[in-house]
Amino acid sequence: MAAHTKRPRLALTLGDPAGVGPELGAMLLAVEANLHKAEVYILASASELEAACNDAGVAVALSDVPKPGFATLLDDHTESTEPILKGVVSEAAGSRAMHQLRRAVALANAGEVEAIVFTPLNKTSLHLGGMDQEDELRWFAQQLSYEGTTSELNVLDRLWTARVTSHVSLKEVAERVNARAVTAAIQLLHDVLRDSGVAAPRIGVAALNPHNGENGLFGREEIDEIAPGVATARELGLDASGPFPSDTIFLARHKFDGIVTQYHDQGQIAMKLLGFEGGVTVQGGLPVVIATPAHGTAFDIVGTGTVNLASTQNAFDVAVAVAGRRMASLEAQR
């Protein structure tokens, strides 16, 4: 691969081959402006990319040598001869998706890319294909040998959300909400917001229990864990406030750059109601920028030409922006 340039180097995988991911990847690459924002390396076979372009009705400009306006295809010639059925959960689809994700992580570990964007995955297919972790974030952390604090972040327009707990049962949530985890989630969201260009992030923190716990009447997590976690964050110099009732905090979203929620759906329901088409998921806290559209594989519309590029485009833009600022910060430190 080429020597480092001022443009971020980005690995793109086409997600679950049975879903809309390949179409979205082709559509993203067909926007010439995107190929001027970053050096894009496509992790797919030539036939997979050709099929994706045919399904999307687009063409992609390719070059063996990275240059503005062109993408570079990294075909490792491992494509299976067994066809993967569209719109169907399968071990073959999950295995193929994971293979390309491993290649992307290998590029990141080797310092060859600053960012990874992957189009939608299917969790059932991933688990059939061998992913044992509870979600992609834990899988990425393991693959990157990263043991620090991580959180799946969601982005819509200028609002970012982080979670104290993520892909666990509701029964386990209260057990995992503690002051240290709350502070860590605030710190992580603050740092990523800074990387995204927000100079002084304002972060609100949601309560866990109804009515903010009603002074302990409906639970003491707000008193014993969440408020102390917020207080520690403020002692660290972060602009954090809360906890606020979870059923109203998003109505006051204009007051914040980011909101920390206590569990998955507490933030996801609000964000998807605010704008399902444009949402982005960022694998926060990892040493490499990783982003993906916040929607799923949409098996029901595969190949119909109706898939919306907005979330994938936003994921690409977020990854490029954050990676670019990290690169600029490293350059300034030298």
N, C-alpha and C positions, 0 to 999 in steps of 0.2 A: 504494500500500500504506500501511498505518497507521503511525503514529509508533512509535518504539521503546518496548517495554514491558519489565517485569521477566522475563517469560517468554521463553525463547529462541525465535527465529523459525526455522522449519525447513522446507526445501523437500523434498518427497517425490516421487520419480519411481517409476513402476510397473515398472521394469526391462524385461526382454525381453518384449514382448507375446505371444510364442509360448509362454512358460513359465508357471510358477506365480506370478511376480511380481505381476501384477495382482490375483490372489486374495489374496495375502499383504497387499498394500497396503490392500485393502478391509477385510480382517479386522482389521488394525492400527487403521484409522480407526474401525471399529465399536466399539472399546473406548473408552467415553466418558472414562475417566480419562486416556487419552493426550491427549485434546484439551483437558485442563486443564493438562497439563504444559508444553505449547508451543503457539505459534501455528503451525499446520500449513498450508502452502500446497501443494496438490496440482497437480502439473504433468501434466495429461492433458486429453483432450477430455471433454465431458459424456457422450458415448456410450461412450468407453472406460471411464470410471468406472462407468457404469451396467452395462455388461457384466461388469466385475469384481465388482460387488456381486451381480449375479445368479448368477455362477459360485460365489461364496463363500456365498451365501444370507444376506447381511447388508444392513443399511442404514447410510448415513453421513449424519450431520447436517451440513448445509452452511449457510454464511452468507456474504453478500457483504462483510460487515464483520467483521473478526477479533474473536472474543470466545470466552471459555472455554466449552468443550463443543461447539464447532463448528469445522469445517475450512473453508478457503476454496479453491475451485477456480479455478485460473488456466488457462482454456481459451484458447489462441491461435488456435483455428479452423484448424489446419493438418493435421488428420487426413486421411490418404490415403483415397481412395475404393476403392482396391484392397485386398481382404481379406488379412489376415496369418494364415496357417494355424497352428493350435495344434500344438505339439510338433514343429515343423520348423525347422531352421536356414535362415535366409534373409537376403538383403541388406535386404529391406524391414523385417524385424524389427530388425536391427542399426541401420539408419538411424533408425528411429523412436525406439529407445532412446537413441541418441546425441543426437537432437534435444532430447529432454527433459533430458538431462544438460547440454547446452550452456545451456539456459534456466536450470537450477539454478546453474551457474557464473556466469552473467550476474547473477543475483540476488546471489550472494555478492560478486562484484566490485563491485557497486553498493552494498554495505553493507546490503542489504535482508534478508539472512538470516545467521544465525550458524552454521547447521548444514545438512547435506544427508544424507538417507538415501535410498538406492536399493535396490530389491529385486533379486533375482538377474539377472545378465546372462549372455549366452552369448558367449564370446570369439570363436568362429568367425563368428557373425553380426555381431559388432562389426567384425571385420576386413573382412568382406564389405561392411559399411556405410561403411567408410572410416577406421577407427581403425588408424593405422600404428605406434603405440607398442607396446612389448612387453606392457604391461598398463594397466589403468585408472589406477593411481597415476601413471605417467609422463604419461598423457594429462591427468589433472587438473592436475598440476604445470605442464604447458605452457599449459593453458587459463587457469590462474591467474597465469601469468608468474612462477612461483616457481622459483628456482634453488638453494635451500638443500637440506639433507639431508632425505631422505624415506625411509620404510620402511613396508611393509605390516605392520600389527600385527594379531595375532589375540588374541582375548579369550575366555576360558571361565571362568565363575564369577569368581574374583578373580585369576586368573593371566593375565598378559599376555605375549605373545612378540613379539620383533622379529627381523629378519633382517639379516645383513651383505650377503648377495646374495639375489635373489628369483627372478624369472622369466627365468632363463638356463639354458643346458645345464650338466650336471654337469661337462663338460669345461672350462667357463669358470670354475667356482666358485673353484678354487685360485688362479687368476690374479687374481681380484678381492678375495680375502681379504687385507687388509693392516691394519697397526696403526691408521692413520688412520680407515679404514672401521669397524673394531671400536669405536674410541672414539666415533665419531659415532653408531653404532647404540645404544650404551649411553646416551649423552647424550640422544638422542631419546626412548628408552624411559623414561628417568628423568623427563624433562619432561612427557611425556604422562601418566605415572602420577601425577605431582604434580597435573596438571590434573584427573585423575579422582578426586582426594581422598586419595591416599596421601601422607602427610606426609613420610615418609623411606623412599623406595623401596629395596628390597634386590634387587639384580640379579645373577643368575648367568649365566655365559657358557659356552656349549658348545664343545667341541673340534671340529676338522674331521675329523681322522684317527682310525682305530680305536685304542682303548686310549690316547686322549689323545696319540697320536704315539709312545708308548713311548720317551720321551727321544730322539726323533729317528730311531728305527729305522723308523717307518712314515710319516715325513714331518716337516718342520721348521716347518710353519706355526704350530704351538702355541708353539714356542720363539721364532721370529723375528718373528711378527706378532701373534698373538692375545694372548699374555701381555704384551707391551709395550703393546698397545692397552688392556688392562685396567689396567695400571699407570698409564698416563696418565689414565684415567678416575678412578682413585683419587686421583691428584695434584690433580685438579679438584674433589675433595671428594665424589665419588659413591661410594655403597656398592656397589661391584662386586667380584665375585670369580670366579676361574676362570683358565684353562679347565678344565672338568670333562668326563669322558668323556660323549659324547653318548648312549650307551646306558643311562646311569644318572641323568643330571641330572634327568629328569622324575620319577624315583622320589623325589628329594629336593625336589620342588617346594614343599613346605610351608615350606621355608627362604627362599623368594624371593617377591617380588611380581611379578617379571618375569624372563624368560629370553631371552637373545640367542642365536639359533642362526646357523649359518654359511650355510645354504642352505634353500630352500623346504621340501622334504619332511622335513628333519630335525626341524622343529617341527610341521609340519602333520600328519604321521602320528600323533605323540604326542597332539596336541590333539584330533584327531578320534576317536581311540580313547578318550580320557578323556570325551568327550561330544559326539557329532556333532550332536545336535539343537539345542544352545543356543549354538553358536559364533558369534562376531562378528568381522568384519574391519574395521579402522580404517585409513584412509589417513593414516598418521602423518606429522607434520612440516609439514603444509600449514597455511596461515593460516586456513582454515575447517575446522570439524569435519566429517568425511565418514565415514559408517559404513554397513555393509551386512551382511546375513546371510552366514555363511561357507560356505553350501552353494550348489549350482548351480540351474539352471532346472528340473530335475526333469521333463523332457518326458514321462516315462512315467506321471506321476500327474496331469497337467494336467486340471482339471475333474472329478476323482474325489471331491473333498471330503475328501481324506486328508492334505493338506499341513499341516505342523506350524508354528504361528506362533512358536515359542519363539525361534528365532534372530533373526527380524525384530523381535520385541518387545525382545529384548536389545540389538539394534543401535540401535533407537530410544532406549532408556533410556540407553545409553552416550553417544550423541550429545547428548541433552538434558543429561545430567549434566556432561559435559566443557564444552559450550558455556555452561552456566549458571555454572560455576566461572570460566571465562575472562571472562565478563561481570562477575562479582563482583570479580575481580581488577582489571579495568580501571576499575570504579567506584571501588575503593579507592585507586587511583593518582591519581584526579582531585581 
